[in-house]
């Protein structure tokens, strides 16, 4: 797809506006002087765990336990992530090490 210079400028402008709005809209909707509504505070507490759970289910959805390697790389990597997080309390370290181990095992 070839874009003219005008079309490219328009697209960049629209993307910049959308990016600005996604960054500024929360500050416009919830000014600091009013505080956050209760439902936003509740979502802030529950959504991170729900998103992580959904990501785990998504990552493990295609694992085949009925054919070799029977999900062993996924299980070992998941165990390493859990143990490293419990030991070090460092999400980045646990995820990076689990990912690297999975790549090596696969």
LUMTIGU-348332 format. One line per field, with one value per residue: x, y, z of N, C-alpha, C, O in turn; residue number from 1. Coordinates in nm, 4 decimals, always signed. Layout:
<pts>
nu [X / ...]
nv [Y / ...]
nw [Z / ...]
cau [X / ...]
cav [Y / ...]
caw [Z / ...]
cu [X / ...]
cv [Y / ...]
cw [Z / ...]
ou [X / ...]
ov [Y / ...]
ow [Z / ...]
num [NUM / ...]
</pts>
This chain:
<pts>
nu [+0.0846 / +0.0774 / +0.1197 / +0.0271 / +0.2055 / +0.0377 / -0.1634 / -0.0103 / +0.0711 / -0.1778 / -0.2554 / -0.0510 / -0.1076 / -0.3637 / -0.2984 / -0.1261 / -0.3028 / -0.4849 / -0.3110 / -0.2373 / -0.4904 / -0.5475 / -0.3602 / -0.4194 / -0.6921 / -0.7684 / -0.6809 / -0.8416 / -1.0972 / -1.0866 / -1.0040 / -0.7447 / -0.8316 / -1.0858 / -1.0693 / -1.0646 / -1.3312 / -1.5097 / -1.5406 / -1.3313 / -1.1078 / -1.1510 / -1.1345 / -0.8675 / -0.7477 / -0.8261 / -0.8029 / -0.5242 / -0.4497 / -0.6438 / -0.5808 / -0.3216 / -0.3832 / -0.5453 / -0.3557 / -0.1841 / -0.3538 / -0.4007 / -0.1404 / -0.0942 / -0.2875 / -0.2595 / -0.1053 / -0.0115 / -0.0904 / -0.0988 / +0.0823 / +0.4328 / +0.6371 / +0.4734 / +0.3976 / +0.6066 / +0.8210 / +0.6735 / +0.5611 / +0.7902 / +0.9103 / +0.7081 / +0.7038 / +0.9598 / +0.9313 / +0.7374 / +0.8691 / +1.1027 / +0.9850 / +0.8628 / +1.0889 / +1.2592 / +1.0942 / +1.0744 / +0.9361 / +1.0194 / +1.2682 / +1.1846 / +1.0053 / +1.1713 / +1.3721 / +1.2164 / +1.1131 / +1.3516 / +1.4430 / +1.2353 / +1.2667 / +1.5146 / +1.4533 / +1.2636]
nv [-0.1169 / +0.2026 / +0.5216 / +0.8604 / +1.1672 / +1.3453 / +1.1748 / +1.0184 / +1.2097 / +1.2794 / +1.0323 / +0.9993 / +1.2205 / +1.1513 / +0.9180 / +1.0304 / +1.2005 / +1.0130 / +0.8698 / +1.0756 / +1.1298 / +0.8846 / +0.8975 / +1.1370 / +1.1360 / +0.9869 / +1.1684 / +1.3824 / +1.2780 / +1.1912 / +1.4035 / +1.5091 / +1.6435 / +1.5499 / +1.2810 / +0.9201 / +0.7224 / +0.4599 / +0.2206 / +0.2301 / +0.2130 / -0.0418 / -0.1946 / -0.1457 / -0.2965 / -0.5598 / -0.6201 / -0.6551 / -0.9160 / -1.0707 / -1.0276 / -1.1373 / -1.4029 / -1.4635 / -1.4370 / -1.6496 / -1.8703 / -1.8349 / -1.8700 / -2.1374 / -2.2784 / -2.4319 / -2.6475 / -2.9809 / -3.2578 / -3.5179 / -3.6055 / -3.6426 / -3.3649 / -3.3932 / -3.1600 / -3.0891 / -2.8881 / -2.6511 / -2.6908 / -2.7133 / -2.4635 / -2.2922 / -2.3685 / -2.2820 / -2.0046 / -1.9502 / -2.0380 / -1.8761 / -1.6230 / -1.6392 / -1.6711 / -1.4498 / -1.2293 / -1.0760 / -0.9840 / -0.9335 / -1.0653 / -1.3316 / -1.3808 / -1.3342 / -1.5303 / -1.7647 / -1.7501 / -1.7609 / -2.0147 / -2.1726 / -2.1282 / -2.2478 / -2.5131 / -2.5820]
nw [+0.0000 / -0.1013 / +0.0210 / -0.0165 / +0.0529 / +0.1868 / +0.2853 / +0.4580 / +0.6478 / +0.7538 / +0.8666 / +1.0589 / +1.2182 / +1.3159 / +1.4612 / +1.6515 / +1.7868 / +1.8922 / +2.0609 / +2.2382 / +2.3516 / +2.4819 / +2.6808 / +2.8155 / +2.8774 / +3.1195 / +3.3184 / +3.2660 / +3.3102 / +3.5754 / +3.7863 / +4.0152 / +4.2420 / +4.3005 / +4.3585 / +4.3172 / +4.1803 / +4.3563 / +4.2096 / +4.0273 / +4.1902 / +4.2935 / +4.0571 / +3.9980 / +4.1919 / +4.1379 / +3.8626 / +3.7718 / +3.8678 / +3.7383 / +3.4699 / +3.4531 / +3.5144 / +3.2920 / +3.0871 / +3.1506 / +3.1101 / +2.8363 / +2.7334 / +2.7905 / +2.6559 / +2.4218 / +2.4867 / +2.4631 / +2.6390 / +2.5746 / +2.3903 / +2.3123 / +2.4024 / +2.6263 / +2.7598 / +2.9208 / +2.8906 / +2.9267 / +3.1818 / +3.3458 / +3.3018 / +3.3944 / +3.6638 / +3.7397 / +3.7061 / +3.9031 / +4.1403 / +4.1368 / +4.1561 / +4.4079 / +4.5658 / +4.5066 / +4.4756 / +4.2466 / +3.9658 / +3.6999 / +3.6811 / +3.7283 / +3.5133 / +3.2911 / +3.3286 / +3.3239 / +3.0632 / +2.9116 / +2.9870 / +2.8846 / +2.6092 / +2.5702 / +2.6404 / +2.4500]
cau [+0.0000 / +0.1548 / +0.0473 / +0.0818 / +0.2567 / -0.0771 / -0.2262 / +0.0805 / +0.0633 / -0.3091 / -0.2499 / +0.0352 / -0.1832 / -0.4689 / -0.2340 / -0.0766 / -0.4201 / -0.5344 / -0.2144 / -0.2522 / -0.6169 / -0.5390 / -0.2782 / -0.4770 / -0.8311 / -0.7868 / -0.6623 / -0.9591 / -1.2146 / -1.0686 / -0.9082 / -0.6873 / -0.9043 / -1.2095 / -1.0415 / -1.1105 / -1.4533 / -1.4852 / -1.5274 / -1.1983 / -1.0155 / -1.1732 / -1.0764 / -0.7226 / -0.7026 / -0.8581 / -0.7672 / -0.3918 / -0.4519 / -0.7267 / -0.5065 / -0.2143 / -0.4484 / -0.5869 / -0.2344 / -0.1359 / -0.4433 / -0.3746 / -0.0101 / -0.0954 / -0.4055 / -0.2256 / -0.0142 / -0.0647 / -0.0438 / -0.1146 / +0.1899 / +0.5613 / +0.6992 / +0.3721 / +0.3885 / +0.7176 / +0.8883 / +0.5844 / +0.5476 / +0.9172 / +0.9275 / +0.6106 / +0.7514 / +1.0747 / +0.8777 / +0.6719 / +0.9693 / +1.1872 / +0.9095 / +0.8468 / +1.2188 / +1.3220 / +0.9917 / +1.1107 / +0.8593 / +1.0984 / +1.3652 / +1.1148 / +0.9520 / +1.2846 / +1.4359 / +1.1221 / +1.1093 / +1.4787 / +1.4438 / +1.1407 / +1.3284 / +1.6197 / +1.3929 / +1.1918]
cav [+0.0000 / +0.3254 / +0.6392 / +0.9906 / +1.2430 / +1.4000 / +1.0654 / +0.9805 / +1.3139 / +1.2655 / +0.9129 / +1.0281 / +1.3121 / +1.0752 / +0.8325 / +1.1164 / +1.2452 / +0.8985 / +0.8446 / +1.1824 / +1.1117 / +0.7719 / +0.9392 / +1.2517 / +1.1150 / +0.9557 / +1.2878 / +1.4673 / +1.2148 / +1.1763 / +1.5028 / +1.4744 / +1.7069 / +1.4768 / +1.1428 / +0.8163 / +0.6513 / +0.3310 / +0.1114 / +0.2375 / +0.1607 / -0.1865 / -0.2504 / -0.1381 / -0.4045 / -0.6936 / -0.6437 / -0.7126 / -1.0618 / -1.1296 / -1.0218 / -1.2368 / -1.5338 / -1.4808 / -1.4588 / -1.7852 / -1.9616 / -1.8192 / -1.9278 / -2.2824 / -2.3365 / -2.5243 / -2.7501 / -3.1161 / -3.3486 / -3.6546 / -3.6410 / -3.5902 / -3.3879 / -3.3987 / -3.0323 / -3.0771 / -2.7573 / -2.5505 / -2.7152 / -2.6799 / -2.3182 / -2.2320 / -2.3933 / -2.1931 / -1.8687 / -1.9425 / -2.0490 / -1.7560 / -1.5093 / -1.6571 / -1.6556 / -1.3193 / -1.1235 / -0.9913 / -1.0334 / -0.9266 / -1.1744 / -1.4588 / -1.3949 / -1.3452 / -1.6607 / -1.8655 / -1.7414 / -1.8115 / -2.1597 / -2.2318 / -2.1239 / -2.3492 / -2.6464 / -2.6086]
caw [+0.0000 / -0.1113 / +0.0685 / -0.0551 / +0.1672 / +0.2599 / +0.3599 / +0.5664 / +0.7512 / +0.8181 / +0.9512 / +1.1741 / +1.3039 / +1.3846 / +1.5608 / +1.7594 / +1.8628 / +1.9691 / +2.1677 / +2.3369 / +2.4233 / +2.5749 / +2.7953 / +2.8865 / +2.9158 / +3.2616 / +3.3996 / +3.2445 / +3.3712 / +3.7201 / +3.8370 / +4.1458 / +4.3535 / +4.3302 / +4.3991 / +4.2259 / +4.2194 / +4.4219 / +4.1129 / +3.9660 / +4.2907 / +4.2980 / +3.9349 / +4.0114 / +4.2789 / +4.0891 / +3.7225 / +3.7454 / +3.8878 / +3.6338 / +3.3439 / +3.4610 / +3.5016 / +3.1530 / +3.0083 / +3.1778 / +3.0388 / +2.6929 / +2.6993 / +2.8091 / +2.5918 / +2.3142 / +2.5357 / +2.4455 / +2.7429 / +2.5261 / +2.2980 / +2.3599 / +2.5325 / +2.7319 / +2.8313 / +3.0165 / +2.8897 / +2.9844 / +3.3256 / +3.4116 / +3.2955 / +3.4854 / +3.8001 / +3.7632 / +3.7241 / +4.0347 / +4.2470 / +4.1373 / +4.2085 / +4.5533 / +4.6314 / +4.4880 / +4.4694 / +4.1341 / +3.8517 / +3.5778 / +3.6861 / +3.7161 / +3.3780 / +3.1978 / +3.3461 / +3.2748 / +2.9168 / +2.8595 / +3.0078 / +2.7895 / +2.4765 / +2.5695 / +2.6443 / +2.3242]
cu [+0.0893 / +0.0671 / +0.1118 / +0.1314 / +0.1433 / -0.1442 / -0.1402 / +0.0747 / -0.0689 / -0.3091 / -0.1648 / -0.0361 / -0.2916 / -0.4097 / -0.1819 / -0.1915 / -0.4749 / -0.4411 / -0.2264 / -0.3794 / -0.6124 / -0.4546 / -0.3475 / -0.6168 / -0.8495 / -0.7720 / -0.7797 / -1.0817 / -1.2065 / -0.9658 / -0.8650 / -0.7693 / -1.0309 / -1.1846 / -1.1006 / -1.2423 / -1.4192 / -1.4653 / -1.3911 / -1.0941 / -1.0278 / -1.1146 / -0.9241 / -0.6664 / -0.7224 / -0.8125 / -0.6272 / -0.3881 / -0.5322 / -0.6525 / -0.3943 / -0.2716 / -0.4898 / -0.4657 / -0.1782 / -0.2215 / -0.4174 / -0.2437 / -0.0114 / -0.2083 / -0.3728 / -0.1284 / -0.0816 / -0.0044 / -0.0500 / -0.0057 / +0.3205 / +0.5803 / +0.6031 / +0.3647 / +0.5007 / +0.7876 / +0.8026 / +0.5747 / +0.6744 / +0.9373 / +0.8313 / +0.6540 / +0.8692 / +1.0272 / +0.8177 / +0.7749 / +1.0601 / +1.1125 / +0.8934 / +0.9777 / +1.2696 / +1.2245 / +1.0223 / +1.0442 / +0.9425 / +1.2000 / +1.2971 / +1.0651 / +1.0654 / +1.3505 / +1.3454 / +1.1142 / +1.2365 / +1.4865 / +1.3507 / +1.2007 / +1.4375 / +1.5584 / +1.3218 / +1.2913]
cv [+0.1234 / +0.4427 / +0.7647 / +1.0613 / +1.2986 / +1.2922 / +1.0225 / +1.0817 / +1.3038 / +1.1444 / +0.9357 / +1.1212 / +1.2403 / +0.9856 / +0.9138 / +1.1638 / +1.1319 / +0.8658 / +0.9500 / +1.1629 / +0.9951 / +0.8066 / +1.0468 / +1.2255 / +1.0762 / +1.0774 / +1.3843 / +1.4094 / +1.2101 / +1.2763 / +1.4695 / +1.5308 / +1.6312 / +1.3363 / +1.0444 / +0.7560 / +0.5131 / +0.2185 / +0.1125 / +0.1829 / +0.0085 / -0.2549 / -0.2504 / -0.2479 / -0.5424 / -0.7213 / -0.7003 / -0.8645 / -1.1305 / -1.1323 / -1.1256 / -1.3772 / -1.5635 / -1.5058 / -1.5992 / -1.8869 / -1.9544 / -1.8864 / -2.0805 / -2.3514 / -2.4406 / -2.6341 / -2.8865 / -3.2080 / -3.4940 / -3.6969 / -3.5793 / -3.4459 / -3.3752 / -3.2717 / -3.0095 / -2.9408 / -2.6478 / -2.5657 / -2.6763 / -2.5285 / -2.2461 / -2.2505 / -2.3020 / -2.0496 / -1.8539 / -1.9447 / -1.9265 / -1.6351 / -1.5206 / -1.6330 / -1.5121 / -1.2029 / -1.0233 / -1.0482 / -1.0379 / -1.0402 / -1.3081 / -1.4816 / -1.4117 / -1.4824 / -1.7733 / -1.8676 / -1.7978 / -1.9637 / -2.2288 / -2.2363 / -2.2313 / -2.4896 / -2.6806 / -2.6179]
cw [+0.0000 / -0.0701 / +0.0126 / +0.0707 / +0.2513 / +0.3433 / +0.4784 / +0.6803 / +0.8259 / +0.9122 / +1.0759 / +1.2706 / +1.3819 / +1.4923 / +1.6789 / +1.8470 / +1.9488 / +2.0860 / +2.2775 / +2.4183 / +2.5208 / +2.6973 / +2.8795 / +2.9406 / +3.0626 / +3.3527 / +3.3839 / +3.3139 / +3.5227 / +3.7716 / +3.9798 / +4.2617 / +4.3917 / +4.3832 / +4.2996 / +4.2731 / +4.2749 / +4.3210 / +4.0451 / +4.0624 / +4.2979 / +4.1742 / +3.9412 / +4.0998 / +4.2193 / +3.9462 / +3.7002 / +3.7621 / +3.7792 / +3.5004 / +3.3438 / +3.4476 / +3.3589 / +3.0631 / +3.0283 / +3.1035 / +2.8886 / +2.6525 / +2.7058 / +2.7334 / +2.4868 / +2.3580 / +2.5227 / +2.5514 / +2.6972 / +2.4276 / +2.3479 / +2.3198 / +2.6511 / +2.8163 / +2.9302 / +3.0096 / +2.9537 / +3.1355 / +3.4005 / +3.4141 / +3.3894 / +3.6308 / +3.8349 / +3.7862 / +3.8629 / +4.1464 / +4.2531 / +4.1917 / +4.3598 / +4.6273 / +4.6243 / +4.4906 / +4.3581 / +4.0087 / +3.7251 / +3.5714 / +3.6620 / +3.5737 / +3.2772 / +3.2078 / +3.2955 / +3.1235 / +2.8556 / +2.8741 / +2.9077 / +2.6481 / +2.4656 / +2.5638 / +2.5135 / +2.2112]
ou [+0.1676 / -0.0442 / +0.2336 / +0.1017 / +0.1517 / -0.1782 / -0.1919 / +0.0735 / -0.0721 / -0.3575 / -0.2031 / -0.0267 / -0.3096 / -0.4637 / -0.1925 / -0.1784 / -0.5078 / -0.4870 / -0.2256 / -0.3775 / -0.6671 / -0.4754 / -0.3350 / -0.6566 / -0.9404 / -0.8425 / -0.8131 / -1.1617 / -1.3079 / -0.8516 / -0.9405 / -0.7746 / -1.0794 / -1.2726 / -1.1765 / -1.2631 / -1.3140 / -1.3827 / -1.3399 / -1.0015 / -0.9273 / -1.0523 / -0.8596 / -0.5509 / -0.6441 / -0.7859 / -0.6120 / -0.3296 / -0.4936 / -0.6615 / -0.3745 / -0.2152 / -0.4719 / -0.4731 / -0.1300 / -0.1689 / -0.4128 / -0.2371 / +0.0636 / -0.2237 / -0.4533 / -0.0750 / -0.1952 / +0.1162 / -0.0113 / -0.0022 / +0.3198 / +0.5414 / +0.6463 / +0.3284 / +0.4918 / +0.8121 / +0.8537 / +0.5792 / +0.6675 / +0.9766 / +0.8693 / +0.6422 / +0.8775 / +1.0772 / +0.8444 / +0.7690 / +1.0914 / +1.1695 / +0.9087 / +0.9777 / +1.3177 / +1.2668 / +0.9997 / +1.0900 / +0.9368 / +1.2157 / +1.3463 / +1.0814 / +1.0559 / +1.3814 / +1.3930 / +1.1093 / +1.2307 / +1.5319 / +1.3857 / +1.1868 / +1.4499 / +1.6070 / +1.3207 / +1.2525]
ov [+0.1442 / +0.4603 / +0.7733 / +1.0185 / +1.2990 / +1.3154 / +0.9937 / +1.0431 / +1.3179 / +1.1536 / +0.8955 / +1.1034 / +1.2654 / +0.9773 / +0.8706 / +1.1668 / +1.1529 / +0.8377 / +0.9171 / +1.1775 / +1.0044 / +0.7510 / +1.0470 / +1.2865 / +1.1292 / +1.0887 / +1.4585 / +1.4839 / +1.2234 / +1.2386 / +1.4087 / +1.4702 / +1.6460 / +1.2787 / +1.0814 / +0.7401 / +0.4567 / +0.1299 / +0.0066 / +0.1135 / -0.0618 / -0.3606 / -0.3445 / -0.2879 / -0.6333 / -0.8366 / -0.7879 / -0.9342 / -1.2375 / -1.2304 / -1.1946 / -1.4611 / -1.6750 / -1.5881 / -1.6609 / -1.9791 / -2.0575 / -1.9524 / -2.1457 / -2.4729 / -2.5311 / -2.7062 / -2.9047 / -3.2326 / -3.5841 / -3.8126 / -3.4772 / -3.4086 / -3.3495 / -3.2779 / -2.9204 / -2.8815 / -2.5624 / -2.4671 / -2.6137 / -2.4721 / -2.1499 / -2.1583 / -2.2507 / -1.9810 / -1.7558 / -1.8623 / -1.8779 / -1.5542 / -1.4217 / -1.5804 / -1.4581 / -1.0883 / -0.9031 / -1.1478 / -1.1357 / -1.1039 / -1.3895 / -1.5909 / -1.4952 / -1.5438 / -1.8668 / -1.9743 / -1.8737 / -2.0327 / -2.3331 / -2.3358 / -2.2973 / -2.5753 / -2.7964 / -2.6398]
ow [+0.0926 / -0.1197 / -0.0033 / +0.1823 / +0.3742 / +0.4593 / +0.5863 / +0.7972 / +0.9481 / +1.0250 / +1.1858 / +1.3920 / +1.5011 / +1.6026 / +1.7937 / +1.9694 / +2.0656 / +2.1967 / +2.3961 / +2.5405 / +2.6306 / +2.8051 / +3.0019 / +3.0398 / +3.1264 / +3.4530 / +3.4762 / +3.3704 / +3.5911 / +3.7981 / +4.0556 / +4.3687 / +4.5039 / +4.4473 / +4.2101 / +4.3933 / +4.2447 / +4.3430 / +4.0089 / +4.0204 / +4.3074 / +4.1849 / +3.8951 / +4.0845 / +4.2468 / +3.9123 / +3.6151 / +3.6793 / +3.7322 / +3.4265 / +3.2438 / +3.3775 / +3.3101 / +2.9719 / +2.9333 / +3.0411 / +2.8215 / +2.5487 / +2.6332 / +2.7456 / +2.4647 / +2.2736 / +2.5664 / +2.5532 / +2.7716 / +2.3859 / +2.4167 / +2.2091 / +2.7635 / +2.9338 / +3.0146 / +3.1147 / +3.0261 / +3.2091 / +3.5063 / +3.5163 / +3.4561 / +3.7115 / +3.9465 / +3.8754 / +3.9324 / +4.2376 / +4.3618 / +4.2649 / +4.4314 / +4.7386 / +4.7239 / +4.5062 / +4.3724 / +3.9527 / +3.6506 / +3.4672 / +3.5838 / +3.5194 / +3.1872 / +3.1057 / +3.2312 / +3.0623 / +2.7589 / +2.7829 / +2.8525 / +2.5769 / +2.3625 / +2.4901 / +2.4718 / +2.0964]
num [1 / 2 / 3 / 4 / 5 / 6 / 7 / 8 / 9 / 10 / 11 / 12 / 13 / 14 / 15 / 16 / 17 / 18 / 19 / 20 / 21 / 22 / 23 / 24 / 25 / 26 / 27 / 28 / 29 / 30 / 31 / 32 / 33 / 34 / 35 / 36 / 37 / 38 / 39 / 40 / 41 / 42 / 43 / 44 / 45 / 46 / 47 / 48 / 49 / 50 / 51 / 52 / 53 / 54 / 55 / 56 / 57 / 58 / 59 / 60 / 61 / 62 / 63 / 64 / 65 / 66 / 67 / 68 / 69 / 70 / 71 / 72 / 73 / 74 / 75 / 76 / 77 / 78 / 79 / 80 / 81 / 82 / 83 / 84 / 85 / 86 / 87 / 88 / 89 / 90 / 91 / 92 / 93 / 94 / 95 / 96 / 97 / 98 / 99 / 100 / 101 / 102 / 103 / 104 / 105 / 106]
</pts>
